[in-house]
Amino acid sequence: MDKTYKAAVITVSDGCHRGERTDTSGPALCEIVRSMGYEVAHIAIVPDEKDLIRDELLKCCDTLGINLVLTTGGTGFAKRDVTPEATTEVIEREIRGIPEAMRAASMQITPHGCLSRGVAGIRGCSLIINLPGSEKGARENFEAVKPAIGHALKMIASDGSANCAGV
C-alpha cells in the first residue's frame, strides 16, 4: 500500500482572515485531497502579507513535514496578491510544468485563465502549489494536475530517481 501523504491547505485572504468572507476554496481543496486518500494535517487562513504567507509555508515544510502544501488566493494582479512572491522565496526548486498545465486547462474554460500568477515548487520533501482564490478556480486548476500529484510526491520522497518505467 502507498504511503499516506500529509497535506496542508493555506487560504490567503484578507477578508477571510478578518472574518468578513467565508472561505470556500480551502474546504473544497481539503475535500479533494481527502478523496485522494491524503490526510489533511494542517489548515490555515492568513492575510495577504508576504512575510506571514512565507512563515506559514516554512512551518508546513520545515516544522510539520507536510508533503503537499496547497495555497489558495493571492495569485492575481491586485497589489496585495503576493502569494507567488512569498512562495518563490521559500521554494528550492521551481516546477514550471504544474502552473503551465493549470493555466492551459483554465484557458479552455475562460480567457482569464492566463492571468493567474501561481507558481509551484519543492522545498525539502514538500511540494507547494499556488491555486486561485475562487472555489471554482481552485477546483478546476487542481483537477488539471491531480493525476500527476501522487507520482510527484513519490519522486520527491525517493532517495534517487523514482521508477518511472512502471508508472
C-alpha positions as CSV (number, residue, x, y, z in Angstrom):
1,M,0.0,0.0,0.0
2,D,1.2,3.5,-0.8
3,K,2.3,5.9,1.9
4,T,-0.4,8.2,3.2
5,Y,0.7,11.7,2.4
6,K,0.1,14.7,4.6
7,A,-1.5,17.8,3.0
8,A,-1.9,21.4,4.2
9,V,-4.3,24.0,2.8
10,I,-3.5,27.6,3.3
11,T,-6.1,30.2,2.3
12,V,-4.6,33.6,1.6
13,S,-7.3,36.2,2.0
14,D,-7.5,39.5,4.0
15,G,-11.4,39.2,4.1
16,C,-11.4,35.5,5.3
17,H,-8.7,36.3,7.8
18,R,-10.8,39.1,9.2
19,G,-14.0,37.0,9.2
20,E,-15.6,39.2,6.6
21,R,-15.8,36.5,4.0
22,T,-16.4,32.7,4.2
23,D,-13.6,30.6,2.9
24,T,-15.0,28.1,0.3
25,S,-11.9,27.3,-1.7
26,G,-9.9,26.0,1.3
27,P,-12.6,23.5,2.3
28,A,-13.1,22.5,-1.4
29,L,-9.3,21.7,-1.7
30,C,-9.5,19.7,1.6
31,E,-12.3,17.7,0.2
32,I,-10.3,16.9,-3.0
33,V,-7.1,15.9,-1.2
34,R,-9.1,13.7,1.2
35,S,-10.7,12.0,-1.7
36,M,-7.2,11.2,-3.0
37,G,-6.5,9.4,0.3
38,Y,-4.3,12.1,1.8
39,E,-4.5,13.3,5.4
40,V,-5.3,17.0,5.8
41,A,-2.9,17.6,8.6
42,H,-2.9,21.4,8.6
43,I,-5.4,24.2,7.6
44,A,-4.7,27.9,7.9
45,I,-6.1,31.3,6.9
46,V,-3.6,34.1,6.6
47,P,-3.9,37.7,5.4
48,D,-2.3,38.9,2.1
49,E,1.1,39.6,3.8
50,K,4.2,38.2,2.2
51,D,6.0,37.6,5.5
52,L,3.0,35.8,7.0
53,I,2.5,33.7,3.9
54,R,6.2,32.8,3.8
55,D,6.2,31.9,7.5
56,E,3.2,29.6,7.1
57,L,4.8,27.9,4.2
58,L,8.1,27.4,6.1
59,K,6.1,26.0,9.1
60,C,4.3,23.5,6.8
61,C,7.5,22.3,5.1
62,D,10.2,22.5,7.8
63,T,8.3,22.0,11.0
64,L,5.2,19.9,10.2
65,G,6.8,17.8,7.4
66,I,3.8,18.3,5.1
67,N,4.2,16.5,1.7
68,L,1.7,18.6,-0.3
69,V,1.1,22.3,0.5
70,L,-1.7,24.0,-1.4
71,T,-2.3,27.7,-1.2
72,T,-5.5,29.3,-2.5
73,G,-5.6,33.0,-3.1
74,G,-3.3,35.9,-3.7
75,T,-2.3,34.9,-7.3
76,G,-4.0,37.7,-9.2
77,F,-3.0,41.2,-10.2
78,A,-4.1,43.2,-7.1
79,K,-1.3,45.0,-5.2
80,R,-1.8,42.7,-2.2
81,D,-1.7,39.5,-4.3
82,V,1.8,38.3,-3.1
83,T,1.4,34.6,-2.7
84,P,3.7,33.8,-5.7
85,E,6.4,36.1,-4.3
86,A,6.2,34.5,-0.9
87,T,6.3,31.0,-2.4
88,T,9.3,31.9,-4.6
89,E,11.2,33.0,-1.5
90,V,10.6,29.5,0.1
91,I,11.0,27.0,-2.7
92,E,14.3,25.4,-3.5
93,R,13.4,24.1,-6.9
94,E,10.7,25.6,-9.2
95,I,8.3,23.3,-11.1
96,R,7.2,25.2,-14.1
97,G,5.0,22.4,-15.6
98,I,2.4,22.4,-12.9
99,P,1.3,26.1,-13.3
100,E,1.7,25.8,-17.0
101,A,-0.7,22.8,-17.1
102,M,-3.2,24.6,-14.8
103,R,-3.2,27.8,-16.9
104,A,-3.6,25.8,-20.1
105,A,-6.6,23.9,-18.7
106,S,-8.0,27.1,-17.3
107,M,-7.7,28.8,-20.7
108,Q,-10.1,26.1,-22.1
109,I,-12.7,27.4,-19.7
110,T,-12.1,31.2,-19.6
111,P,-9.8,33.6,-21.4
112,H,-8.8,34.9,-18.0
113,G,-7.1,31.6,-17.2
114,C,-3.8,33.1,-18.4
115,L,-3.9,35.8,-15.7
116,S,-3.0,33.5,-12.8
117,R,0.5,34.2,-11.5
118,G,0.6,31.0,-9.4
119,V,3.9,29.1,-9.0
120,A,4.8,25.6,-7.8
121,G,8.0,24.2,-6.4
122,I,9.8,21.9,-4.0
123,R,11.2,22.7,-0.6
124,G,12.8,19.7,1.1
125,C,10.3,16.9,0.9
126,S,7.3,19.2,0.3
127,L,5.5,20.1,-2.9
128,I,4.0,23.6,-2.9
129,I,1.3,24.6,-5.4
130,N,-0.4,28.0,-5.6
131,L,-4.0,28.0,-6.7
132,P,-6.6,30.7,-7.4
133,G,-8.7,32.1,-4.6
134,S,-12.1,31.3,-6.0
135,E,-13.5,27.9,-5.2
136,K,-14.3,27.3,-8.9
137,G,-10.8,28.3,-10.0
138,A,-9.1,26.3,-7.2
139,R,-11.1,23.2,-8.0
140,E,-10.5,23.4,-11.8
141,N,-6.8,24.2,-11.6
142,F,-6.1,21.4,-9.1
143,E,-8.1,18.9,-11.0
144,A,-5.9,19.7,-14.1
145,V,-2.8,18.5,-12.3
146,K,-4.3,16.0,-9.8
147,P,-3.4,12.9,-11.8
148,A,0.3,13.8,-11.6
149,I,0.5,14.6,-7.9
150,G,0.9,11.1,-6.5
151,H,3.8,10.4,-8.8
152,A,5.4,13.8,-8.0
153,L,5.2,13.1,-4.2
154,K,6.7,9.7,-4.7
155,M,9.6,11.2,-6.7
156,I,10.2,13.9,-4.1
157,A,10.2,11.3,-1.3
158,S,12.6,8.9,-3.1
159,D,16.3,8.7,-2.4
160,G,17.2,8.6,-6.0
161,S,15.1,8.8,-9.2
162,A,11.7,7.2,-9.0
163,N,10.9,4.2,-11.1
164,C,9.2,6.0,-13.9
165,A,9.0,3.0,-16.3
166,G,6.3,1.3,-14.3
167,V,4.1,4.3,-13.8
